[in-house]
Amino acid sequence: MLDKVFTNNQVTIAGEVVSEFTFSHEVYGEHFYIVNIAVCRLSNSYDVIPVMVSERLIDVTSDYRGCVLQVSGQFRSYNRHEENRNRLVLSVFAREAVLASQEDEDEQNPNHIFLDGYVCKHPVYRKTPLGREIADVLLAVNRPYGKSDYIPCICWGRNARFADKFEVGSHIQIWGRIQSREYQKKIAELFNTTLKISPSPEDRDKALNDIVRRVKEDSIEQQMNATNDILRWQDLIKEKANLAKLHISL
């Protein structure tokens, strides 16, 4: 039974350790720690992914920063009560963790996730200010003993159009990668950019609306990055979807 359940949530990542181990919690005398791993993308940028690991898998008293760690396990969520509200915390739960060489990281797929679960909220389809199609899907993935992990997923392009047709309760399978929500706000840079605006009112309105959408979308993304409250996260998704309807006229 357990083996069957574990196959519905599979993660494999490999990357550079960029933090020390931080104590998370204890279960029946077993201590669990969080460590951050920077996983390289093809674009040479990085996703910083939190990994929860048991003290029985690796020496958590050592400093492995700069080393390559290979991890296989599941993508987990749990509610942490903070300041009179619940926060949804997402991390990779390690079942295996081994130190590897840089060559091993380069040769293998360093970031792979497979989820088999159920849509628990109607997907939100939208277009970014640059015209890219996105759909936000909240997936419930079952765990043993009646528990579930709630995983926010993003679909792009034709997958976004396909996901928009999902109904609540739909049983779906997803293959993809884990992506960290790290956004750097560059509002000053945005407004210091020289804009070549045509004198026509239509072009001025379009330029203004594009800038405002970018600023608002960046602000919402930062809030999504900062919160682990699932209800707040859902509200922010709606706000992002409503940006497509935004119109300001000079």
C-alpha positions as CSV (number, residue, x, y, z in Angstrom):
1,M,0.0,0.0,0.0
2,L,2.8,2.5,1.0
3,D,4.8,1.7,-2.2
4,K,1.7,2.4,-4.3
5,V,1.1,5.7,-2.6
6,F,4.7,6.8,-2.9
7,T,4.6,6.4,-6.6
8,N,2.1,9.2,-7.0
9,N,4.6,11.8,-5.8
10,Q,8.2,11.5,-7.0
11,V,10.9,14.1,-7.0
12,T,14.6,13.9,-8.1
13,I,16.8,16.9,-7.8
14,A,20.6,17.6,-7.7
15,G,22.3,20.8,-7.0
16,E,24.7,22.8,-4.9
17,V,24.1,23.1,-1.1
18,V,23.7,26.8,-0.3
19,S,22.8,26.8,3.4
20,E,23.5,25.0,6.6
21,F,21.0,22.6,8.2
22,T,18.2,24.3,10.2
23,F,16.2,22.3,12.7
24,S,12.6,21.8,11.6
25,H,10.8,19.4,13.9
26,E,11.0,16.1,15.7
27,V,8.9,12.9,15.2
28,Y,9.2,10.0,17.7
29,G,12.8,11.0,18.5
30,E,13.9,11.5,14.9
31,H,15.0,15.0,14.1
32,F,14.3,16.7,10.7
33,Y,16.2,19.6,9.2
34,I,15.8,22.0,6.3
35,V,18.7,22.7,3.8
36,N,18.5,24.7,0.7
37,I,19.8,23.4,-2.7
38,A,20.4,25.6,-5.8
39,V,19.4,23.6,-8.9
40,C,20.7,24.9,-12.2
41,R,18.4,25.5,-15.1
42,L,19.3,25.2,-18.8
43,S,19.3,29.0,-18.9
44,N,22.1,29.0,-16.2
45,S,19.8,30.6,-13.6
46,Y,19.0,28.7,-10.4
47,D,16.0,27.5,-8.4
48,V,16.7,27.5,-4.7
49,I,14.7,24.5,-3.3
50,P,14.2,23.7,0.4
51,V,14.8,20.1,1.3
52,M,13.6,18.4,4.5
53,V,16.0,15.7,5.5
54,S,16.3,13.3,8.5
55,E,19.4,13.3,10.7
56,R,19.5,9.5,9.9
57,L,20.1,10.2,6.2
58,I,23.1,12.6,6.4
59,D,25.4,14.2,9.0
60,V,23.4,17.4,9.7
61,T,26.2,18.7,11.9
62,S,28.5,19.1,8.9
63,D,28.6,22.2,6.6
64,Y,28.1,21.0,3.0
65,R,27.9,24.4,1.4
66,G,29.4,24.2,-2.1
67,C,28.9,20.5,-2.3
68,V,26.5,18.8,-4.8
69,L,23.7,16.9,-3.1
70,Q,21.4,14.4,-5.0
71,V,18.0,14.0,-3.4
72,S,15.0,11.7,-4.2
73,G,11.7,11.8,-2.4
74,Q,8.4,13.6,-2.5
75,F,7.1,17.1,-2.7
76,R,5.3,17.8,0.6
77,S,3.2,20.5,2.1
78,Y,2.2,21.1,5.7
79,N,0.4,23.8,7.6
80,R,2.5,25.8,10.1
81,H,0.6,28.0,12.6
82,E,2.2,31.4,12.7
83,E,0.8,34.7,14.1
84,N,-2.8,33.4,14.4
85,R,-2.9,32.0,10.9
86,N,-1.9,28.8,9.0
87,R,0.9,29.0,6.5
88,L,1.4,26.3,3.8
89,V,5.0,25.3,3.7
90,L,6.4,23.5,0.7
91,S,9.6,21.5,0.5
92,V,11.1,18.3,-0.9
93,F,10.9,15.5,1.7
94,A,14.1,13.5,1.2
95,R,14.0,9.7,1.2
96,E,17.5,9.4,-0.2
97,A,20.3,12.0,0.0
98,V,23.8,11.4,-1.2
99,L,26.8,13.7,-2.0
100,A,27.8,13.7,-5.6
101,S,30.4,15.2,-8.0
102,Q,29.7,18.2,-10.2
103,E,29.9,15.8,-13.2
104,D,27.1,13.7,-11.8
105,E,24.9,16.8,-11.5
106,D,25.6,17.8,-15.1
107,E,25.0,14.3,-16.6
108,Q,21.6,13.7,-15.0
109,N,18.3,15.5,-15.1
110,P,18.8,17.7,-12.0
111,N,15.1,18.7,-11.5
112,H,12.2,16.3,-12.1
113,I,8.8,15.9,-10.4
114,F,5.8,13.6,-11.1
115,L,2.5,14.2,-9.4
116,D,-0.7,12.0,-9.6
117,G,-3.5,13.8,-7.8
118,Y,-6.8,15.6,-7.9
119,V,-7.7,19.2,-8.9
120,C,-9.1,20.8,-5.7
121,K,-9.9,24.3,-7.1
122,H,-10.9,25.4,-10.6
123,P,-7.8,26.4,-12.5
124,V,-7.2,30.1,-13.2
125,Y,-6.2,30.8,-16.8
126,R,-4.7,34.1,-17.8
127,K,-2.2,35.8,-20.1
128,T,0.8,37.7,-18.9
129,P,1.4,41.3,-20.1
130,L,3.9,39.8,-22.6
131,G,1.2,37.5,-24.0
132,R,2.3,34.2,-22.4
133,E,-0.5,31.8,-21.4
134,I,-0.5,30.5,-17.8
135,A,-2.9,28.4,-15.8
136,D,-2.6,28.0,-12.0
137,V,-3.7,24.6,-10.8
138,L,-4.0,23.5,-7.1
139,L,-3.4,19.7,-6.9
140,A,-4.2,17.5,-3.9
141,V,-1.9,14.5,-3.8
142,N,-2.8,11.7,-1.4
143,R,-0.4,10.4,1.3
144,P,-0.8,7.4,3.6
145,Y,-3.0,7.5,6.7
146,G,-5.6,9.8,5.1
147,K,-3.3,12.8,4.6
148,S,-2.8,14.9,1.5
149,D,-0.3,17.4,0.1
150,Y,-1.6,20.5,-1.6
151,I,0.7,21.5,-4.4
152,P,0.3,24.7,-6.5
153,C,1.3,24.1,-10.1
154,I,1.7,26.3,-13.1
155,C,1.0,25.2,-16.7
156,W,2.3,27.1,-19.7
157,G,1.2,27.6,-23.3
158,R,-1.0,24.9,-24.8
159,N,-0.9,23.0,-21.4
160,A,-2.4,26.1,-19.8
161,R,-5.3,26.1,-22.3
162,F,-5.8,22.3,-21.7
163,A,-5.7,22.8,-17.9
164,D,-8.3,25.5,-18.1
165,K,-10.9,22.8,-18.9
166,F,-10.2,20.8,-15.8
167,E,-13.1,20.4,-13.3
168,V,-12.7,20.3,-9.5
169,G,-12.1,16.6,-8.7
170,S,-10.5,15.8,-12.0
171,H,-7.8,13.1,-11.7
172,I,-4.7,14.2,-13.5
173,Q,-1.0,13.4,-13.7
174,I,1.7,16.1,-14.0
175,W,5.3,15.9,-15.1
176,G,7.6,18.9,-14.7
177,R,10.1,20.7,-12.5
178,I,10.2,22.4,-9.2
179,Q,10.6,26.2,-9.5
180,S,11.3,28.6,-6.7
181,R,9.4,31.8,-6.5
182,E,12.3,34.2,-6.2
183,Y,11.6,37.6,-7.8
184,Q,13.7,40.7,-7.7
185,K,11.7,43.9,-7.9
186,K,13.3,46.4,-10.2
187,I,10.7,49.2,-10.2
188,A,13.4,51.9,-10.2
189,E,15.0,50.3,-13.3
190,L,11.6,50.0,-14.9
191,F,10.8,53.7,-14.5
192,N,14.3,54.9,-15.4
193,T,14.0,53.2,-18.8
194,T,13.5,55.6,-21.7
195,L,10.1,54.9,-23.3
196,K,9.6,55.7,-27.0
197,I,5.9,56.7,-26.8
198,S,4.0,57.7,-29.9
199,P,2.0,60.9,-29.5
200,S,-1.3,59.1,-30.1
201,P,-3.5,58.7,-27.0
202,E,-4.0,55.0,-27.8
203,D,-0.3,54.3,-27.7
204,R,0.2,56.3,-24.5
205,D,-2.6,54.4,-22.9
206,K,-1.2,51.1,-24.0
207,A,2.3,52.0,-22.7
208,L,0.9,53.1,-19.3
209,N,-1.3,50.0,-18.9
210,D,1.7,47.7,-19.8
211,I,3.8,49.4,-17.1
212,V,1.1,49.3,-14.4
213,R,0.4,45.7,-15.2
214,R,4.1,44.8,-14.9
215,V,4.4,46.7,-11.6
216,K,1.2,45.1,-10.1
217,E,2.1,41.6,-11.4
218,D,5.6,41.9,-9.8
219,S,4.0,43.0,-6.5
220,I,1.6,40.1,-6.5
221,E,4.4,37.6,-7.3
222,Q,6.4,38.9,-4.4
223,Q,3.4,38.5,-2.1
224,M,2.9,34.9,-3.4
225,N,6.6,34.3,-2.7
226,A,6.3,35.7,0.8
227,T,3.1,33.8,1.9
228,N,2.5,30.2,2.6
229,D,-1.1,30.7,3.5
230,I,-3.1,28.7,0.9
231,L,-6.2,31.0,1.2
232,R,-4.1,34.1,0.6
233,W,-2.3,32.4,-2.2
234,Q,-5.6,31.7,-3.9
235,D,-6.7,35.3,-3.5
236,L,-3.5,36.5,-5.1
237,I,-4.1,34.1,-8.1
238,K,-7.5,35.8,-8.6
239,E,-5.8,39.3,-8.4
240,K,-3.3,38.2,-11.1
241,A,-6.1,37.0,-13.3
242,N,-8.0,40.3,-12.9
243,L,-4.9,42.2,-14.2
244,A,-6.0,41.2,-17.7
245,K,-9.1,43.4,-17.3
246,L,-7.1,46.4,-16.0
247,H,-7.4,49.6,-18.1
248,I,-6.2,53.1,-17.3
249,S,-6.8,56.0,-19.6
250,L,-4.8,59.2,-19.5
